[in-house]
Every structure is written in C-alpha cells, then in structure tokens.
Amino acid sequence: MPGRADTDAIEAFVSNQNVGAFTHAIDEDGSIWSEFGVTSQPAFAFIDDDGTITVINGAMGFDGISAEVEKLQAS
C-alpha cells in the first residue's frame, strides 16, 4: 500500500490491518517522504527528545519496533 495512495485506500488499509493506533498521514505530493528520507514502504520514523529523527526503511516487526522505542525511552 503506497503511503501516497488515495484517502479511501489508506483508510481501508488502516482498518483492515488494525493499525489505527498509529498516526497515519496522507502524503499526496511525496513531500513527507522526501523530508524524512523515506524511499519505500513500510518505513518508520522515530523522533527523540532533542528532535533527532531516525528513519528505518523496511519491515521491523514487533521486536524491532520495541527495541527502537526502548532506545527512545532510555535517552
């Protein structure tokens, strides 16, 4: 599912995959992808307390996401 898909497709994806707890953005012109250096989906952007952004392009799974969140909590 491209992050730049139309609104109906994104809403259906969020509903079907049960990922409504995450914030989702519609990036019609690709400016968000470009700003964060996202090259494909899935991609995850983690922002720490001082505003440093870490982007991971690709699947992470529960353990990978948990590890990144733990790093943020420890900083």
Predicted model as a PDB file, atoms N, CA, C, CB and O in Angstrom, pLDDT in the B-factor column:
MODEL        1                                                                  
ATOM      1  N   MET A   1       0.843  -1.175   0.000  1.00 43.00           N  
ATOM      2  CA  MET A   1       0.000   0.000   0.000  1.00 43.00           C  
ATOM      3  C   MET A   1       0.884   1.233   0.000  1.00 43.00           C  
ATOM      4  CB  MET A   1      -0.957   0.001   1.211  1.00 43.00           C  
ATOM      5  O   MET A   1       1.531   1.504   1.012  1.00 43.00           O  
ATOM      6  N   PRO A   2       0.943   1.975  -1.059  1.00 47.00           N  
ATOM      7  CA  PRO A   2       1.741   3.187  -1.079  1.00 47.00           C  
ATOM      8  C   PRO A   2       1.209   4.225  -0.108  1.00 47.00           C  
ATOM      9  CB  PRO A   2       1.785   3.759  -2.474  1.00 47.00           C  
ATOM     10  O   PRO A   2      -0.004   4.403   0.005  1.00 47.00           O  
ATOM     11  N   GLY A   3       2.100   4.911   0.594  1.00 55.00           N  
ATOM     12  CA  GLY A   3       1.709   5.965   1.518  1.00 55.00           C  
ATOM     13  C   GLY A   3       1.105   7.153   0.805  1.00 55.00           C  
ATOM     14  O   GLY A   3       0.533   8.043   1.434  1.00 55.00           O  
ATOM     15  N   ARG A   4       1.232   7.165  -0.499  1.00 59.00           N  
ATOM     16  CA  ARG A   4       0.688   8.261  -1.278  1.00 59.00           C  
ATOM     17  C   ARG A   4      -0.582   7.826  -2.001  1.00 59.00           C  
ATOM     18  CB  ARG A   4       1.724   8.770  -2.278  1.00 59.00           C  
ATOM     19  O   ARG A   4      -0.985   8.468  -2.972  1.00 59.00           O  
ATOM     20  N   ALA A   5      -1.212   6.761  -1.553  1.00 65.00           N  
ATOM     21  CA  ALA A   5      -2.460   6.294  -2.160  1.00 65.00           C  
ATOM     22  C   ALA A   5      -3.588   7.263  -1.809  1.00 65.00           C  
ATOM     23  CB  ALA A   5      -2.806   4.849  -1.683  1.00 65.00           C  
ATOM     24  O   ALA A   5      -3.414   8.172  -0.997  1.00 65.00           O  
ATOM     25  N   ASP A   6      -4.743   7.054  -2.432  1.00 81.00           N  
ATOM     26  CA  ASP A   6      -5.861   7.937  -2.142  1.00 81.00           C  
ATOM     27  C   ASP A   6      -6.416   7.661  -0.734  1.00 81.00           C  
ATOM     28  CB  ASP A   6      -6.969   7.764  -3.204  1.00 81.00           C  
ATOM     29  O   ASP A   6      -6.166   6.613  -0.140  1.00 81.00           O  
ATOM     30  N   THR A   7      -7.161   8.623  -0.235  1.00 84.00           N  
ATOM     31  CA  THR A   7      -7.664   8.578   1.140  1.00 84.00           C  
ATOM     32  C   THR A   7      -8.467   7.310   1.420  1.00 84.00           C  
ATOM     33  CB  THR A   7      -8.525   9.800   1.419  1.00 84.00           C  
ATOM     34  O   THR A   7      -8.278   6.684   2.463  1.00 84.00           O  
ATOM     35  N   ASP A   8      -9.349   6.924   0.522  1.00 88.00           N  
ATOM     36  CA  ASP A   8     -10.178   5.731   0.743  1.00 88.00           C  
ATOM     37  C   ASP A   8      -9.313   4.482   0.878  1.00 88.00           C  
ATOM     38  CB  ASP A   8     -11.185   5.552  -0.408  1.00 88.00           C  
ATOM     39  O   ASP A   8      -9.574   3.639   1.736  1.00 88.00           O  
ATOM     40  N   ALA A   9      -8.284   4.356   0.040  1.00 85.00           N  
ATOM     41  CA  ALA A   9      -7.405   3.181   0.107  1.00 85.00           C  
ATOM     42  C   ALA A   9      -6.627   3.163   1.418  1.00 85.00           C  
ATOM     43  CB  ALA A   9      -6.429   3.163  -1.087  1.00 85.00           C  
ATOM     44  O   ALA A   9      -6.448   2.103   2.017  1.00 85.00           O  
ATOM     45  N   ILE A  10      -6.169   4.316   1.863  1.00 83.00           N  
ATOM     46  CA  ILE A  10      -5.424   4.376   3.127  1.00 83.00           C  
ATOM     47  C   ILE A  10      -6.336   4.034   4.294  1.00 83.00           C  
ATOM     48  CB  ILE A  10      -4.801   5.772   3.329  1.00 83.00           C  
ATOM     49  O   ILE A  10      -5.952   3.254   5.166  1.00 83.00           O  
ATOM     50  N   GLU A  11      -7.527   4.598   4.327  1.00 87.00           N  
ATOM     51  CA  GLU A  11      -8.468   4.298   5.414  1.00 87.00           C  
ATOM     52  C   GLU A  11      -8.825   2.817   5.435  1.00 87.00           C  
ATOM     53  CB  GLU A  11      -9.743   5.143   5.270  1.00 87.00           C  
ATOM     54  O   GLU A  11      -8.935   2.228   6.511  1.00 87.00           O  
ATOM     55  N   ALA A  12      -9.007   2.210   4.278  1.00 90.00           N  
ATOM     56  CA  ALA A  12      -9.308   0.775   4.211  1.00 90.00           C  
ATOM     57  C   ALA A  12      -8.136  -0.040   4.734  1.00 90.00           C  
ATOM     58  CB  ALA A  12      -9.644   0.355   2.767  1.00 90.00           C  
ATOM     59  O   ALA A  12      -8.331  -1.001   5.477  1.00 90.00           O  
ATOM     60  N   PHE A  13      -6.908   0.339   4.349  1.00 86.00           N  
ATOM     61  CA  PHE A  13      -5.718  -0.363   4.820  1.00 86.00           C  
ATOM     62  C   PHE A  13      -5.615  -0.288   6.344  1.00 86.00           C  
ATOM     63  CB  PHE A  13      -4.453   0.225   4.170  1.00 86.00           C  
ATOM     64  O   PHE A  13      -5.381  -1.304   6.999  1.00 86.00           O  
ATOM     65  N   VAL A  14      -5.786   0.898   6.904  1.00 89.00           N  
ATOM     66  CA  VAL A  14      -5.689   1.090   8.351  1.00 89.00           C  
ATOM     67  C   VAL A  14      -6.727   0.222   9.053  1.00 89.00           C  
ATOM     68  CB  VAL A  14      -5.884   2.582   8.725  1.00 89.00           C  
ATOM     69  O   VAL A  14      -6.423  -0.427  10.055  1.00 89.00           O  
ATOM     70  N   SER A  15      -7.934   0.211   8.536  1.00 92.00           N  
ATOM     71  CA  SER A  15      -8.999  -0.590   9.131  1.00 92.00           C  
ATOM     72  C   SER A  15      -8.725  -2.087   9.003  1.00 92.00           C  
ATOM     73  CB  SER A  15     -10.332  -0.250   8.482  1.00 92.00           C  
ATOM     74  O   SER A  15      -8.840  -2.827   9.980  1.00 92.00           O  
ATOM     75  N   ASN A  16      -8.364  -2.530   7.805  1.00 91.00           N  
ATOM     76  CA  ASN A  16      -8.137  -3.962   7.548  1.00 91.00           C  
ATOM     77  C   ASN A  16      -6.940  -4.514   8.315  1.00 91.00           C  
ATOM     78  CB  ASN A  16      -7.934  -4.196   6.062  1.00 91.00           C  
ATOM     79  O   ASN A  16      -6.954  -5.672   8.734  1.00 91.00           O  
ATOM     80  N   GLN A  17      -5.913  -3.704   8.501  1.00 89.00           N  
ATOM     81  CA  GLN A  17      -4.692  -4.162   9.179  1.00 89.00           C  
ATOM     82  C   GLN A  17      -4.718  -3.881  10.679  1.00 89.00           C  
ATOM     83  CB  GLN A  17      -3.475  -3.496   8.560  1.00 89.00           C  
ATOM     84  O   GLN A  17      -3.789  -4.244  11.401  1.00 89.00           O  
ATOM     85  N   ASN A  18      -5.784  -3.235  11.142  1.00 90.00           N  
ATOM     86  CA  ASN A  18      -5.941  -2.938  12.572  1.00 90.00           C  
ATOM     87  C   ASN A  18      -4.750  -2.140  13.116  1.00 90.00           C  
ATOM     88  CB  ASN A  18      -6.103  -4.243  13.370  1.00 90.00           C  
ATOM     89  O   ASN A  18      -4.204  -2.458  14.173  1.00 90.00           O  
ATOM     90  N   VAL A  19      -4.361  -1.101  12.375  1.00 88.00           N  
ATOM     91  CA  VAL A  19      -3.229  -0.266  12.780  1.00 88.00           C  
ATOM     92  C   VAL A  19      -3.668   1.174  13.061  1.00 88.00           C  
ATOM     93  CB  VAL A  19      -2.145  -0.281  11.694  1.00 88.00           C  
ATOM     94  O   VAL A  19      -2.900   2.118  12.874  1.00 88.00           O  
ATOM     95  N   GLY A  20      -4.901   1.323  13.508  1.00 88.00           N  
ATOM     96  CA  GLY A  20      -5.430   2.647  13.793  1.00 88.00           C  
ATOM     97  C   GLY A  20      -4.790   3.332  14.986  1.00 88.00           C  
ATOM     98  O   GLY A  20      -4.939   4.542  15.152  1.00 88.00           O  
ATOM     99  N   ALA A  21      -4.078   2.580  15.821  1.00 89.00           N  
ATOM    100  CA  ALA A  21      -3.422   3.182  16.992  1.00 89.00           C  
ATOM    101  C   ALA A  21      -2.228   4.042  16.587  1.00 89.00           C  
ATOM    102  CB  ALA A  21      -2.965   2.090  17.967  1.00 89.00           C  
ATOM    103  O   ALA A  21      -1.788   4.893  17.360  1.00 89.00           O  
ATOM    104  N   PHE A  22      -1.706   3.828  15.392  1.00 83.00           N  
ATOM    105  CA  PHE A  22      -0.584   4.613  14.883  1.00 83.00           C  
ATOM    106  C   PHE A  22      -1.119   5.838  14.146  1.00 83.00           C  
ATOM    107  CB  PHE A  22       0.316   3.755  13.948  1.00 83.00           C  
ATOM    108  O   PHE A  22      -2.204   5.793  13.566  1.00 83.00           O  
ATOM    109  N   THR A  23      -0.366   6.921  14.169  1.00 82.00           N  
ATOM    110  CA  THR A  23      -0.719   8.095  13.392  1.00 82.00           C  
ATOM    111  C   THR A  23      -0.380   7.838  11.930  1.00 82.00           C  
ATOM    112  CB  THR A  23       0.014   9.355  13.920  1.00 82.00           C  
ATOM    113  O   THR A  23       0.705   7.345  11.620  1.00 82.00           O  
ATOM    114  N   HIS A  24      -1.289   8.165  11.043  1.00 81.00           N  
ATOM    115  CA  HIS A  24      -1.099   7.979   9.609  1.00 81.00           C  
ATOM    116  C   HIS A  24      -1.244   9.328   8.925  1.00 81.00           C  
ATOM    117  CB  HIS A  24      -2.114   6.946   9.030  1.00 81.00           C  
ATOM    118  O   HIS A  24      -2.073  10.146   9.327  1.00 81.00           O  
ATOM    119  N   ALA A  25      -0.452   9.561   7.907  1.00 79.00           N  
ATOM    120  CA  ALA A  25      -0.520  10.810   7.151  1.00 79.00           C  
ATOM    121  C   ALA A  25      -0.675  10.497   5.673  1.00 79.00           C  
ATOM    122  CB  ALA A  25       0.740  11.678   7.397  1.00 79.00           C  
ATOM    123  O   ALA A  25      -0.081   9.551   5.155  1.00 79.00           O  
ATOM    124  N   ILE A  26      -1.482  11.308   5.004  1.00 81.00           N  
ATOM    125  CA  ILE A  26      -1.643  11.176   3.567  1.00 81.00           C  
ATOM    126  C   ILE A  26      -0.645  12.132   2.924  1.00 81.00           C  
ATOM    127  CB  ILE A  26      -3.125  11.481   3.111  1.00 81.00           C  
ATOM    128  O   ILE A  26      -0.686  13.340   3.156  1.00 81.00           O  
ATOM    129  N   ASP A  27       0.242  11.580   2.123  1.00 83.00           N  
ATOM    130  CA  ASP A  27       1.338  12.340   1.535  1.00 83.00           C  
ATOM    131  C   ASP A  27       1.146  12.414   0.022  1.00 83.00           C  
ATOM    132  CB  ASP A  27       2.709  11.699   1.886  1.00 83.00           C  
ATOM    133  O   ASP A  27       1.889  11.799  -0.742  1.00 83.00           O  
ATOM    134  N   GLU A  28       0.146  13.171  -0.393  1.00 80.00           N  
ATOM    135  CA  GLU A  28      -0.238  13.197  -1.803  1.00 80.00           C  
ATOM    136  C   GLU A  28       0.885  13.625  -2.735  1.00 80.00           C  
ATOM    137  CB  GLU A  28      -1.400  14.113  -1.988  1.00 80.00           C  
ATOM    138  O   GLU A  28       0.997  13.100  -3.843  1.00 80.00           O  
ATOM    139  N   ASP A  29       1.713  14.561  -2.311  1.00 84.00           N  
ATOM    140  CA  ASP A  29       2.762  15.056  -3.200  1.00 84.00           C  
ATOM    141  C   ASP A  29       4.144  14.481  -2.906  1.00 84.00           C  
ATOM    142  CB  ASP A  29       2.824  16.543  -3.114  1.00 84.00           C  
ATOM    143  O   ASP A  29       5.112  14.831  -3.581  1.00 84.00           O  
ATOM    144  N   GLY A  30       4.250  13.606  -1.909  1.00 85.00           N  
ATOM    145  CA  GLY A  30       5.527  12.980  -1.589  1.00 85.00           C  
ATOM    146  C   GLY A  30       6.456  13.840  -0.751  1.00 85.00           C  
ATOM    147  O   GLY A  30       7.602  13.455  -0.519  1.00 85.00           O  
ATOM    148  N   SER A  31       5.998  14.981  -0.296  1.00 89.00           N  
ATOM    149  CA  SER A  31       6.872  15.884   0.456  1.00 89.00           C  
ATOM    150  C   SER A  31       7.269  15.322   1.814  1.00 89.00           C  
ATOM    151  CB  SER A  31       6.193  17.219   0.645  1.00 89.00           C  
ATOM    152  O   SER A  31       8.389  15.552   2.270  1.00 89.00           O  
ATOM    153  N   ILE A  32       6.380  14.595   2.463  1.00 87.00           N  
ATOM    154  CA  ILE A  32       6.720  13.994   3.769  1.00 87.00           C  
ATOM    155  C   ILE A  32       7.766  12.911   3.561  1.00 87.00           C  
ATOM    156  CB  ILE A  32       5.450  13.400   4.471  1.00 87.00           C  
ATOM    157  O   ILE A  32       8.756  12.857   4.290  1.00 87.00           O  
ATOM    158  N   TRP A  33       7.557  12.051   2.577  1.00 87.00           N  
ATOM    159  CA  TRP A  33       8.545  11.004   2.283  1.00 87.00           C  
ATOM    160  C   TRP A  33       9.903  11.627   2.041  1.00 87.00           C  
ATOM    161  CB  TRP A  33       8.118  10.166   1.061  1.00 87.00           C  
ATOM    162  O   TRP A  33      10.912  11.174   2.581  1.00 87.00           O  
ATOM    163  N   SER A  34       9.922  12.667   1.227  1.00 90.00           N  
ATOM    164  CA  SER A  34      11.178  13.321   0.881  1.00 90.00           C  
ATOM    165  C   SER A  34      11.854  13.933   2.108  1.00 90.00           C  
ATOM    166  CB  SER A  34      10.934  14.396  -0.170  1.00 90.00           C  
ATOM    167  O   SER A  34      13.060  13.774   2.295  1.00 90.00           O  
ATOM    168  N   GLU A  35      11.099  14.618   2.926  1.00 90.00           N  
ATOM    169  CA  GLU A  35      11.646  15.282   4.116  1.00 90.00           C  
ATOM    170  C   GLU A  35      12.287  14.282   5.081  1.00 90.00           C  
ATOM    171  CB  GLU A  35      10.543  16.062   4.837  1.00 90.00           C  
ATOM    172  O   GLU A  35      13.310  14.578   5.697  1.00 90.00           O  
ATOM    173  N   PHE A  36      11.685  13.107   5.208  1.00 88.00           N  
ATOM    174  CA  PHE A  36      12.186  12.105   6.141  1.00 88.00           C  
ATOM    175  C   PHE A  36      13.134  11.103   5.485  1.00 88.00           C  
ATOM    176  CB  PHE A  36      11.030  11.371   6.766  1.00 88.00           C  
ATOM    177  O   PHE A  36      13.682  10.244   6.177  1.00 88.00           O  
ATOM    178  N   GLY A  37      13.338  11.187   4.198  1.00 88.00           N  
ATOM    179  CA  GLY A  37      14.233  10.260   3.523  1.00 88.00           C  
ATOM    180  C   GLY A  37      13.641   8.874   3.339  1.00 88.00           C  
ATOM    181  O   GLY A  37      14.370   7.887   3.238  1.00 88.00           O  
ATOM    182  N   VAL A  38      12.326   8.801   3.297  1.00 88.00           N  
ATOM    183  CA  VAL A  38      11.648   7.522   3.095  1.00 88.00           C  
ATOM    184  C   VAL A  38      11.745   7.161   1.621  1.00 88.00           C  
ATOM    185  CB  VAL A  38      10.154   7.586   3.563  1.00 88.00           C  
ATOM    186  O   VAL A  38      11.416   7.966   0.750  1.00 88.00           O  
ATOM    187  N   THR A  39      12.198   5.946   1.351  1.00 84.00           N  
ATOM    188  CA  THR A  39      12.359   5.505  -0.029  1.00 84.00           C  
ATOM    189  C   THR A  39      11.343   4.444  -0.440  1.00 84.00           C  
ATOM    190  CB  THR A  39      13.747   4.971  -0.230  1.00 84.00           C  
ATOM    191  O   THR A  39      11.144   4.201  -1.630  1.00 84.00           O  
ATOM    192  N   SER A  40      10.703   3.816   0.540  1.00 83.00           N  
ATOM    193  CA  SER A  40       9.721   2.781   0.252  1.00 83.00           C  
ATOM    194  C   SER A  40       8.885   2.542   1.497  1.00 83.00           C  
ATOM    195  CB  SER A  40      10.406   1.468  -0.218  1.00 83.00           C  
ATOM    196  O   SER A  40       9.158   3.080   2.570  1.00 83.00           O  
ATOM    197  N   GLN A  41       7.881   1.736   1.327  1.00 81.00           N  
ATOM    198  CA  GLN A  41       7.049   1.360   2.443  1.00 81.00           C  
ATOM    199  C   GLN A  41       7.208  -0.118   2.701  1.00 81.00           C  
ATOM    200  CB  GLN A  41       5.587   1.717   2.185  1.00 81.00           C  
ATOM    201  O   GLN A  41       7.350  -0.880   1.745  1.00 81.00           O  
ATOM    202  N   PRO A  42       7.191  -0.563   3.940  1.00 85.00           N  
ATOM    203  CA  PRO A  42       6.986   0.244   5.138  1.00 85.00           C  
ATOM    204  C   PRO A  42       8.232   1.041   5.508  1.00 85.00           C  
ATOM    205  CB  PRO A  42       6.579  -0.643   6.300  1.00 85.00           C  
ATOM    206  O   PRO A  42       9.350   0.712   5.111  1.00 85.00           O  
ATOM    207  N   ALA A  43       8.006   2.082   6.269  1.00 88.00           N  
ATOM    208  CA  ALA A  43       9.085   2.901   6.811  1.00 88.00           C  
ATOM    209  C   ALA A  43       8.630   3.423   8.169  1.00 88.00           C  
ATOM    210  CB  ALA A  43       9.461   4.081   5.840  1.00 88.00           C  
ATOM    211  O   ALA A  43       7.443   3.660   8.390  1.00 88.00           O  
ATOM    212  N   PHE A  44       9.569   3.595   9.054  1.00 90.00           N  
ATOM    213  CA  PHE A  44       9.272   4.052  10.410  1.00 90.00           C  
ATOM    214  C   PHE A  44      10.175   5.225  10.740  1.00 90.00           C  
ATOM    215  CB  PHE A  44       9.453   2.906  11.445  1.00 90.00           C  
ATOM    216  O   PHE A  44      11.382   5.166  10.502  1.00 90.00           O  
ATOM    217  N   ALA A  45       9.603   6.289  11.286  1.00 90.00           N  
ATOM    218  CA  ALA A  45      10.383   7.452  11.715  1.00 90.00           C  
ATOM    219  C   ALA A  45      10.255   7.564  13.225  1.00 90.00           C  
ATOM    220  CB  ALA A  45       9.900   8.770  11.005  1.00 90.00           C  
ATOM    221  O   ALA A  45       9.151   7.634  13.765  1.00 90.00           O  
ATOM    222  N   PHE A  46      11.388   7.578  13.895  1.00 92.00           N  
ATOM    223  CA  PHE A  46      11.434   7.717  15.343  1.00 92.00           C  
ATOM    224  C   PHE A  46      12.075   9.059  15.662  1.00 92.00           C  
ATOM    225  CB  PHE A  46      12.219   6.538  16.009  1.00 92.00           C  
ATOM    226  O   PHE A  46      13.147   9.371  15.145  1.00 92.00           O  
ATOM    227  N   ILE A  47      11.433   9.853  16.506  1.00 92.00           N  
ATOM    228  CA  ILE A  47      11.926  11.189  16.833  1.00 92.00           C  
ATOM    229  C   ILE A  47      12.198  11.234  18.330  1.00 92.00           C  
ATOM    230  CB  ILE A  47      10.902  12.301  16.408  1.00 92.00           C  
ATOM    231  O   ILE A  47      11.305  11.001  19.143  1.00 92.00           O  
ATOM    232  N   ASP A  48      13.470  11.544  18.689  1.00 92.00           N  
ATOM    233  CA  ASP A  48      13.811  11.572  20.114  1.00 92.00           C  
ATOM    234  C   ASP A  48      13.539  12.951  20.713  1.00 92.00           C  
ATOM    235  CB  ASP A  48      15.286  11.186  20.321  1.00 92.00           C  
ATOM    236  O   ASP A  48      13.088  13.865  20.023  1.00 92.00           O  
ATOM    237  N   ASP A  49      13.822  13.081  22.005  1.00 92.00           N  
ATOM    238  CA  ASP A  49      13.505  14.307  22.737  1.00 92.00           C  
ATOM    239  C   ASP A  49      14.157  15.556  22.167  1.00 92.00           C  
ATOM    240  CB  ASP A  49      13.913  14.154  24.159  1.00 92.00           C  
ATOM    241  O   ASP A  49      13.592  16.645  22.272  1.00 92.00           O  
ATOM    242  N   ASP A  50      15.336  15.422  21.566  1.00 93.00           N  
ATOM    243  CA  ASP A  50      16.007  16.607  21.029  1.00 93.00           C  
ATOM    244  C   ASP A  50      15.688  16.840  19.548  1.00 93.00           C  
ATOM    245  CB  ASP A  50      17.509  16.475  21.214  1.00 93.00           C  
ATOM    246  O   ASP A  50      16.274  17.714  18.909  1.00 93.00           O  
ATOM    247  N   GLY A  51      14.752  16.047  19.011  1.00 92.00           N  
ATOM    248  CA  GLY A  51      14.312  16.238  17.637  1.00 92.00           C  
ATOM    249  C   GLY A  51      15.082  15.454  16.593  1.00 92.00           C  
ATOM    250  O   GLY A  51      14.821  15.585  15.398  1.00 92.00           O  
ATOM    251  N   THR A  52      16.035  14.634  17.037  1.00 92.00           N  
ATOM    252  CA  THR A  52      16.773  13.798  16.090  1.00 92.00           C  
ATOM    253  C   THR A  52      15.841  12.741  15.523  1.00 92.00           C  
ATOM    254  CB  THR A  52      18.003  13.135  16.767  1.00 92.00           C  
ATOM    255  O   THR A  52      15.142  12.047  16.261  1.00 92.00           O  
ATOM    256  N   ILE A  53      15.842  12.630  14.206  1.00 91.00           N  
ATOM    257  CA  ILE A  53      14.950  11.693  13.526  1.00 91.00           C  
ATOM    258  C   ILE A  53      15.757  10.522  13.002  1.00 91.00           C  
ATOM    259  CB  ILE A  53      14.185  12.387  12.374  1.00 91.00           C  
ATOM    260  O   ILE A  53      16.766  10.700  12.319  1.00 91.00           O  
ATOM    261  N   THR A  54      15.302   9.324  13.330  1.00 92.00           N  
ATOM    262  CA  THR A  54      15.886   8.100  12.794  1.00 92.00           C  
ATOM    263  C   THR A  54      14.825   7.434  11.931  1.00 92.00           C  
ATOM    264  CB  THR A  54      16.384   7.139  13.941  1.00 92.00           C  
ATOM    265  O   THR A  54      13.743   7.100  12.415  1.00 92.00           O  
ATOM    266  N   VAL A  55      15.131   7.243  10.659  1.00 93.00           N  
ATOM    267  CA  VAL A  55      14.190   6.594   9.747  1.00 93.00           C  
ATOM    268  C   VAL A  55      14.724   5.220   9.394  1.00 93.00           C  
ATOM    269  CB  VAL A  55      13.964   7.446   8.464  1.00 93.00           C  
ATOM    270  O   VAL A  55      15.888   5.061   9.026  1.00 93.00           O  
ATOM    271  N   ILE A  56      13.864   4.246   9.511  1.00 93.00           N  
ATOM    272  CA  ILE A  56      14.210   2.879   9.127  1.00 93.00           C  
ATOM    273  C   ILE A  56      13.268   2.495   7.991  1.00 93.00           C  
ATOM    274  CB  ILE A  56      14.098   1.871  10.351  1.00 93.00           C  
ATOM    275  O   ILE A  56      12.056   2.392   8.179  1.00 93.00           O  
ATOM    276  N   ASN A  57      13.848   2.285   6.808  1.00 91.00           N  
ATOM    277  CA  ASN A  57      13.072   1.852   5.652  1.00 91.00           C  
ATOM    278  C   ASN A  57      13.038   0.334   5.650  1.00 91.00           C  
ATOM    279  CB  ASN A  57      13.672   2.404   4.319  1.00 91.00           C  
ATOM    280  O   ASN A  57      14.080  -0.322   5.662  1.00 91.00           O  
ATOM    281  N   GLY A  58      11.851  -0.210   5.637  1.00 91.00           N  
ATOM    282  CA  GLY A  58      11.694  -1.662   5.611  1.00 91.00           C  
ATOM    283  C   GLY A  58      10.930  -2.163   6.819  1.00 91.00           C  
ATOM    284  O   GLY A  58      10.685  -1.425   7.773  1.00 91.00           O  
ATOM    285  N   ALA A  59      10.566  -3.410   6.759  1.00 92.00           N  
ATOM    286  CA  ALA A  59       9.803  -4.032   7.842  1.00 92.00           C  
ATOM    287  C   ALA A  59      10.653  -4.157   9.089  1.00 92.00           C  
ATOM    288  CB  ALA A  59       9.282  -5.408   7.420  1.00 92.00           C  
ATOM    289  O   ALA A  59      11.857  -4.399   9.007  1.00 92.00           O  
ATOM    290  N   MET A  60      10.029  -3.993  10.242  1.00 93.00           N  
ATOM    291  CA  MET A  60      10.747  -4.088  11.511  1.00 93.00           C  
ATOM    292  C   MET A  60      10.197  -5.189  12.409  1.00 93.00           C  
ATOM    293  CB  MET A  60      10.688  -2.764  12.238  1.00 93.00           C  
ATOM    294  O   MET A  60      10.951  -5.812  13.157  1.00 93.00           O  
ATOM    295  N   GLY A  61       8.923  -5.430  12.345  1.00 91.00           N  
ATOM    296  CA  GLY A  61       8.316  -6.397  13.241  1.00 91.00           C  
ATOM    297  C   GLY A  61       8.212  -5.837  14.646  1.00 91.00           C  
ATOM    298  O   GLY A  61       8.763  -4.780  14.955  1.00 91.00           O  
ATOM    299  N   PHE A  62       7.504  -6.553  15.479  1.00 92.00           N  
ATOM    300  CA  PHE A  62       7.255  -6.110  16.854  1.00 92.00           C  
ATOM    301  C   PHE A  62       8.545  -5.912  17.635  1.00 92.00           C  
ATOM    302  CB  PHE A  62       6.371  -7.113  17.575  1.00 92.00           C  
ATOM    303  O   PHE A  62       8.710  -4.904  18.321  1.00 92.00           O  
ATOM    304  N   ASP A  63       9.464  -6.873  17.533  1.00 94.00           N  
ATOM    305  CA  ASP A  63      10.710  -6.782  18.300  1.00 94.00           C  
ATOM    306  C   ASP A  63      11.557  -5.588  17.875  1.00 94.00           C  
ATOM    307  CB  ASP A  63      11.517  -8.064  18.144  1.00 94.00           C  
ATOM    308  O   ASP A  63      12.145  -4.913  18.719  1.00 94.00           O  
ATOM    309  N   GLY A  64      11.622  -5.326  16.587  1.00 94.00           N  
ATOM    310  CA  GLY A  64      12.393  -4.197  16.091  1.00 94.00           C  
ATOM    311  C   GLY A  64      11.811  -2.865  16.532  1.00 94.00           C  
ATOM    312  O   GLY A  64      12.542  -1.965  16.945  1.00 94.00           O  
ATOM    313  N   ILE A  65      10.498  -2.744  16.442  1.00 94.00           N  
ATOM    314  CA  ILE A  65       9.838  -1.513  16.886  1.00 94.00           C  
ATOM    315  C   ILE A  65      10.024  -1.337  18.382  1.00 94.00           C  
ATOM    316  CB  ILE A  65       8.335  -1.532  16.530  1.00 94.00           C  
ATOM    317  O   ILE A  65      10.325  -0.239  18.848  1.00 94.00           O  
ATOM    318  N   SER A  66       9.848  -2.408  19.131  1.00 94.00           N  
ATOM    319  CA  SER A  66      10.027  -2.344  20.593  1.00 94.00           C  
ATOM    320  C   SER A  66      11.430  -1.906  20.969  1.00 94.00           C  
ATOM    321  CB  SER A  66       9.728  -3.700  21.226  1.00 94.00           C  
ATOM    322  O   SER A  66      11.611  -1.117  21.897  1.00 94.00           O  
ATOM    323  N   ALA A  67      12.424  -2.414  20.254  1.00 95.00           N  
ATOM    324  CA  ALA A  67      13.824  -2.048  20.543  1.00 95.00           C  
ATOM    325  C   ALA A  67      14.051  -0.562  20.295  1.00 95.00           C  
ATOM    326  CB  ALA A  67      14.799  -2.885  19.676  1.00 95.00           C  
ATOM    327  O   ALA A  67      14.738   0.090  21.081  1.00 95.00           O  
ATOM    328  N   GLU A  68      13.486  -0.009  19.214  1.00 94.00           N  
ATOM    329  CA  GLU A  68      13.635   1.413  18.930  1.00 94.00           C  
ATOM    330  C   GLU A  68      12.935   2.266  19.982  1.00 94.00           C  
ATOM    331  CB  GLU A  68      13.085   1.735  17.546  1.00 94.00           C  
ATOM    332  O   GLU A  68      13.463   3.298  20.395  1.00 94.00           O  
ATOM    333  N   VAL A  69      11.760   1.844  20.413  1.00 94.00           N  
ATOM    334  CA  VAL A  69      11.037   2.574  21.448  1.00 94.00           C  
ATOM    335  C   VAL A  69      11.817   2.544  22.770  1.00 94.00           C  
ATOM    336  CB  VAL A  69       9.626   1.978  21.641  1.00 94.00           C  
ATOM    337  O   VAL A  69      11.877   3.545  23.485  1.00 94.00           O  
ATOM    338  N   GLU A  70      12.412   1.387  23.084  1.00 95.00           N  
ATOM    339  CA  GLU A  70      13.227   1.304  24.305  1.00 95.00           C  
ATOM    340  C   GLU A  70      14.408   2.251  24.240  1.00 95.00           C  
ATOM    341  CB  GLU A  70      13.721  -0.126  24.527  1.00 95.00           C  
ATOM    342  O   GLU A  70      14.759   2.867  25.246  1.00 95.00           O  
ATOM    343  N   LYS A  71      15.035   2.381  23.063  1.00 92.00           N  
ATOM    344  CA  LYS A  71      16.145   3.326  22.907  1.00 92.00           C  
ATOM    345  C   LYS A  71      15.680   4.748  23.180  1.00 92.00           C  
ATOM    346  CB  LYS A  71      16.747   3.230  21.494  1.00 92.00           C  
ATOM    347  O   LYS A  71      16.368   5.523  23.845  1.00 92.00           O  
ATOM    348  N   LEU A  72      14.497   5.081  22.656  1.00 92.00           N  
ATOM    349  CA  LEU A  72      13.963   6.431  22.880  1.00 92.00           C  
ATOM    350  C   LEU A  72      13.669   6.671  24.356  1.00 92.00           C  
ATOM    351  CB  LEU A  72      12.690   6.648  22.053  1.00 92.00           C  
ATOM    352  O   LEU A  72      13.931   7.754  24.880  1.00 92.00           O  
ATOM    353  N   GLN A  73      13.133   5.675  25.012  1.00 93.00           N  
ATOM    354  CA  GLN A  73      12.812   5.823  26.426  1.00 93.00           C  
ATOM    355  C   GLN A  73      14.063   5.953  27.282  1.00 93.00           C  
ATOM    356  CB  GLN A  73      11.987   4.645  26.899  1.00 93.00           C  
ATOM    357  O   GLN A  73      14.031   6.602  28.328  1.00 93.00           O  
ATOM    358  N   ALA A  74      15.151   5.352  26.859  1.00 91.00           N  
ATOM    359  CA  ALA A  74      16.393   5.390  27.625  1.00 91.00           C  
ATOM    360  C   ALA A  74      17.164   6.691  27.408  1.00 91.00           C  
ATOM    361  CB  ALA A  74      17.268   4.208  27.253  1.00 91.00           C  
ATOM    362  O   ALA A  74      18.051   7.028  28.193  1.00 91.00           O  
ATOM    363  N   SER A  75      16.826   7.424  26.343  1.00 81.00           N  
ATOM    364  CA  SER A  75      17.591   8.641  26.044  1.00 81.00           C  
ATOM    365  C   SER A  75      17.064   9.850  26.789  1.00 81.00           C  
ATOM    366  CB  SER A  75      17.572   8.919  24.558  1.00 81.00           C  
ATOM    367  O   SER A  75      17.601  10.948  26.643  1.00 81.00           O  
TER     368      SER A  75                                                      
ENDMDL                                                                          
END                                                                             
